[in-house]
Amino acid sequence: MASITGNLVAASLLILTPTVVQAQMDGHGPDAWQVTGVAPNDMLNVRTGPGTGHLVIGAVAPDAKGLRMVTCVPFLTRQAYRDLTETQRANLPPRWCLIESPDLVTMGWVSANYLQEDASAGRLDLDPLVAEGVALVRRLYDRQFDAGDADTEGPLHPSAARAYFFPDGVARLAQGVQADPLFGTQDADVTDLQVAPAPERAMFRGMISVHATFRNFGHPQRAVFRLRVDGARDPPALRVMRVEHEGWTFP
């Protein structure tokens, strides 16, 4: 396991940009983080609390990417951090961050010294079609949340579903479904929704893969969306051809 030292945060400030430092201060910033500074044959400890005195409950790979930062301690807003003197900053205790893996399997505290912005997150700018797929899935969930009650037409209503699904998916929705294709269950109390391109092969032979991760009644879940361009539309447009849940798919 990687050795977590007791160095003061001031040492890490020398190698981190101000933006990254401020993001670690208040737990906000980039959507994704990656491990840095861990040897290729080593792993980064994940602990039950912020410090080496806490129990190790897991580990993340030295090349792990797509990590979500929940928060960091000591907690400081950006303004509070800017208001500190250099001496106060130098005397801050080591930074620890609560992180979560993309598959929601691993969650715990790691040293901020071993985190940096996930440089691969910029791949959306390189592939507009992948970015369009992520945006489509995000709009699908946003409309579902906005629907709210039976008087408001949600995205799974057949007339609205044409904007998101291939014709076979629209037809299946018109027949009625027992489990919600977005959440994989009949009942949903969803928090912590994140929509992102698949970490491996977001595009493969014309198919776009997008992951939606969330907690339903506190339990981690993931829906995998497979999208292609529907050439039968005029003009052609990206649509969801399949949604995969653990144990079943839609349509």
C-alpha positions as CSV (number, residue, x, y, z in Angstrom):
1,M,0.0,0.0,0.0
2,A,1.1,3.6,-0.6
3,S,2.7,5.2,2.4
4,I,0.5,8.2,3.6
5,T,2.9,10.7,5.2
6,G,2.1,13.4,7.7
7,N,3.5,16.3,5.6
8,L,1.8,19.6,6.0
9,V,-0.5,20.8,3.2
10,A,2.0,23.6,2.5
11,A,4.3,21.1,0.8
12,S,1.5,20.0,-1.5
13,L,0.6,23.6,-2.4
14,L,3.9,23.9,-4.2
15,I,2.9,21.3,-6.8
16,L,-0.8,21.9,-7.1
17,T,-2.3,24.8,-9.0
18,P,-4.5,27.3,-7.1
19,T,-7.6,26.0,-8.8
20,V,-7.0,22.4,-7.7
21,V,-6.0,23.6,-4.2
22,Q,-9.3,25.5,-3.8
23,A,-11.3,22.7,-5.2
24,Q,-9.8,20.4,-2.5
25,M,-10.5,23.0,0.1
26,D,-14.3,23.0,-0.3
27,G,-14.8,19.6,-2.0
28,H,-15.9,21.1,-5.3
29,G,-14.2,21.6,-8.7
30,P,-13.7,19.1,-11.5
31,D,-16.3,16.4,-12.0
32,A,-13.6,13.7,-11.9
33,W,-10.3,13.1,-10.1
34,Q,-7.5,10.6,-10.6
35,V,-4.7,9.1,-8.5
36,T,-1.2,10.5,-8.8
37,G,2.1,9.9,-7.2
38,V,1.6,6.2,-6.4
39,A,4.1,3.6,-7.8
40,P,2.8,1.3,-10.6
41,N,3.2,-1.8,-8.4
42,D,1.4,-0.2,-5.4
43,M,-2.1,0.8,-4.4
44,L,-3.6,3.9,-2.6
45,N,-5.2,3.1,0.7
46,V,-8.9,4.0,1.3
47,R,-9.7,4.5,5.0
48,T,-12.7,4.8,7.3
49,G,-11.7,8.3,8.2
50,P,-9.3,11.2,7.4
51,G,-6.0,10.0,8.7
52,T,-3.6,7.1,8.9
53,G,-5.0,6.1,12.3
54,H,-8.2,5.0,10.6
55,L,-8.9,1.5,9.4
56,V,-8.0,0.6,5.8
57,I,-11.2,-0.6,4.1
58,G,-10.0,-0.8,0.5
59,A,-7.7,0.5,-2.1
60,V,-7.7,2.2,-5.5
61,A,-5.3,1.5,-8.4
62,P,-2.3,3.8,-9.1
63,D,-3.9,4.7,-12.4
64,A,-7.5,5.0,-11.2
65,K,-9.5,7.8,-12.9
66,G,-13.1,9.1,-12.7
67,L,-13.1,9.4,-8.9
68,R,-15.8,11.6,-7.4
69,M,-14.7,13.9,-4.6
70,V,-17.5,14.2,-2.0
71,T,-15.7,16.6,0.4
72,C,-12.4,17.3,2.0
73,V,-11.2,18.1,5.5
74,P,-10.2,20.4,7.0
75,F,-13.2,22.1,5.3
76,L,-12.7,25.6,4.1
77,T,-14.7,27.7,1.6
78,R,-12.7,29.3,-1.1
79,Q,-13.1,32.7,0.5
80,A,-12.0,31.4,3.9
81,Y,-8.9,29.8,2.3
82,R,-8.0,33.1,0.5
83,D,-8.4,35.0,3.8
84,L,-5.8,32.8,5.6
85,T,-2.3,34.1,6.1
86,E,0.6,32.2,4.7
87,T,1.5,31.0,8.2
88,Q,-2.1,29.8,8.8
89,R,-2.0,27.9,5.5
90,A,1.3,26.3,6.4
91,N,-0.1,25.1,9.8
92,L,-3.2,23.5,8.3
93,P,-3.3,19.7,9.0
94,P,-2.8,17.3,6.0
95,R,-5.7,17.3,3.5
96,W,-7.9,14.2,3.3
97,C,-10.7,13.7,0.9
98,L,-13.8,11.5,0.8
99,I,-13.9,9.9,-2.6
100,E,-16.1,7.5,-4.5
101,S,-15.2,5.2,-7.4
102,P,-17.2,5.5,-10.7
103,D,-18.8,2.1,-10.1
104,L,-19.8,3.1,-6.5
105,V,-18.1,0.0,-5.1
106,T,-15.3,1.8,-3.3
107,M,-15.9,4.8,-1.0
108,G,-13.7,6.2,1.7
109,W,-11.0,8.7,2.7
110,V,-7.6,9.1,0.9
111,S,-4.8,11.6,1.2
112,A,-5.3,14.7,-1.0
113,N,-1.5,14.5,-1.8
114,Y,-2.4,11.6,-4.1
115,L,-5.2,13.3,-6.0
116,Q,-5.3,15.5,-9.0
117,E,-7.8,16.6,-11.7
118,D,-8.7,13.8,-14.1
119,A,-7.0,14.9,-17.3
120,S,-8.9,12.4,-19.3
121,A,-12.2,14.2,-18.5
122,G,-11.4,16.6,-21.3
123,R,-12.0,13.8,-23.8
124,L,-15.6,15.1,-24.2
125,D,-14.1,18.2,-26.0
126,L,-12.4,15.9,-28.4
127,D,-15.5,13.9,-29.4
128,P,-18.7,15.9,-29.9
129,L,-20.8,12.8,-30.5
130,V,-19.9,11.4,-27.0
131,A,-20.6,14.8,-25.5
132,E,-24.0,14.8,-27.3
133,G,-24.8,11.3,-25.9
134,V,-24.0,12.4,-22.3
135,A,-26.1,15.5,-22.8
136,L,-29.1,13.5,-24.1
137,V,-29.0,11.1,-21.2
138,R,-28.7,14.0,-18.8
139,R,-31.8,15.7,-20.4
140,L,-33.7,12.4,-20.1
141,Y,-33.1,12.3,-16.3
142,D,-33.7,16.0,-15.9
143,R,-37.1,15.8,-17.6
144,Q,-38.0,12.8,-15.5
145,F,-37.2,14.7,-12.3
146,D,-39.1,17.8,-13.6
147,A,-42.2,15.7,-14.4
148,G,-43.0,15.3,-10.7
149,D,-46.7,14.3,-11.0
150,A,-49.1,12.5,-13.3
151,D,-50.3,15.8,-14.8
152,T,-46.9,16.5,-16.3
153,E,-45.7,14.6,-19.3
154,G,-42.5,12.8,-18.5
155,P,-39.8,11.6,-21.0
156,L,-41.2,8.0,-20.9
157,H,-44.6,9.0,-22.3
158,P,-44.7,7.7,-25.8
159,S,-45.2,11.1,-27.4
160,A,-42.1,12.5,-25.5
161,A,-40.0,9.4,-25.7
162,R,-39.4,10.0,-29.5
163,A,-36.9,12.7,-28.5
164,Y,-34.8,10.1,-26.6
165,F,-35.4,6.5,-27.8
166,F,-35.4,4.5,-31.0
167,P,-38.8,3.5,-32.3
168,D,-38.8,0.0,-30.7
169,G,-38.1,1.7,-27.3
170,V,-41.0,4.1,-27.8
171,A,-43.3,1.2,-28.8
172,R,-42.3,-0.8,-25.7
173,L,-43.1,2.2,-23.5
174,A,-46.5,2.5,-25.1
175,Q,-47.2,-1.1,-24.0
176,G,-46.3,-0.3,-20.5
177,V,-43.4,-1.3,-18.4
178,Q,-43.2,-2.7,-14.8
179,A,-39.8,-1.3,-13.9
180,D,-38.7,2.2,-14.7
181,P,-36.1,2.0,-17.5
182,L,-34.1,4.9,-16.0
183,F,-33.9,3.6,-12.4
184,G,-34.3,-0.2,-12.9
185,T,-37.0,-0.4,-10.2
186,Q,-40.7,0.3,-9.7
187,D,-40.1,2.8,-6.9
188,A,-37.4,5.4,-6.8
189,D,-35.9,7.8,-4.3
190,V,-32.8,8.9,-6.2
191,T,-29.9,10.9,-5.0
192,D,-26.3,11.6,-6.2
193,L,-27.1,11.2,-9.9
194,Q,-24.0,11.4,-12.1
195,V,-24.0,11.0,-15.9
196,A,-20.7,10.4,-17.7
197,P,-19.2,8.6,-20.7
198,A,-18.2,5.0,-20.1
199,P,-14.7,5.0,-18.6
200,E,-13.6,2.5,-21.2
201,R,-14.6,2.7,-24.9
202,A,-17.2,5.5,-24.7
203,M,-17.4,5.1,-28.5
204,F,-17.0,1.8,-30.3
205,R,-18.0,1.1,-33.9
206,G,-20.5,3.9,-33.9
207,M,-22.1,3.0,-30.5
208,I,-21.9,5.5,-27.6
209,S,-21.9,4.2,-24.1
210,V,-23.0,6.5,-21.2
211,H,-23.1,5.6,-17.5
212,A,-25.7,7.0,-15.1
213,T,-24.8,6.2,-11.5
214,F,-27.0,7.1,-8.5
215,R,-28.3,6.0,-5.2
216,N,-31.8,4.6,-5.0
217,F,-33.1,4.6,-1.4
218,G,-29.4,4.8,-0.4
219,H,-28.3,1.8,-2.5
220,P,-25.8,2.4,-5.3
221,Q,-27.0,1.6,-8.8
222,R,-25.9,2.1,-12.4
223,A,-27.7,2.3,-15.7
224,V,-25.7,1.9,-18.9
225,F,-27.1,3.6,-21.9
226,R,-26.2,2.5,-25.4
227,L,-26.8,5.1,-28.1
228,R,-26.5,5.2,-31.9
229,V,-27.4,7.7,-34.6
230,D,-30.9,6.9,-35.9
231,G,-30.5,7.3,-39.6
232,A,-34.2,6.9,-40.3
233,R,-34.8,10.3,-38.7
234,D,-34.7,13.5,-40.8
235,P,-32.3,14.8,-39.9
236,P,-30.5,11.8,-38.4
237,A,-30.2,12.1,-34.6
238,L,-28.6,10.3,-31.7
239,R,-31.1,8.1,-29.7
240,V,-31.0,5.5,-26.9
241,M,-31.2,2.0,-28.4
242,R,-30.8,0.1,-25.1
243,V,-30.6,0.6,-21.3
244,E,-28.8,-2.0,-19.3
245,H,-29.4,-2.7,-15.6
246,E,-28.1,-5.5,-13.5
247,G,-30.0,-8.6,-14.6
248,W,-32.2,-7.0,-17.3
249,T,-32.3,-4.6,-20.2
250,F,-34.8,-2.2,-21.9
251,P,-36.4,-2.5,-24.3
